Amino acid sequence: MRTLERDNMGVKIGGRQIHRLRFADDIVIITPDISQTERMLVDFDKACGRIGLRLNLKKTMFMKNGLISFAPLKLNGTNISECSSYVYLGREIDMMNDLSPELSRSKRDERRRRKNERLGELSRASRM
C-alpha cells in the first residue's frame, strides 16, 4: 500500500496533501474530482489484487459535495453507488455537516448502554 503514496493527488488540509484515511478495512479516498477518484480507485484495486485482496463493490460507495457536478463513478465498468452519508469508524458523516443524525445515533447508543447496564445489575442482584 505504500506504493500508493501520491503527493500530487488528494486535497490539501493544514498544509499537508491528504488522499486517504485508513483504519483496518475502512478506507476513505479523498480527491477534488471524480476522474482523480477513479484513477486512485483503479490503482488501489490493482494493489489489493497483488496481495490477494478484492474490493467489495457492493459495499463500496462514494459521497461528493455540491461543488462536484454529477458524474458516475466506475471501477472496471461497474458503477459505484453514491450515498449522502455513511458511518466511518462509528461516526455518521455527511457533506452537509448535519450533526442531528449523529446526535440521534449517540442518544440511541447511550439508551442501549444504560439499559444493558441495568439488566446486568439486575442479573447480578438476582444471583445474590
Summary of the structure (lengths in Angstrom):
residues: 128
radius of gyration: 19.8
end to end distance: 54.4
largest distance: 64.9
contacts: 258
relative contact order: 0.09
helix: 38%
strand: 25%
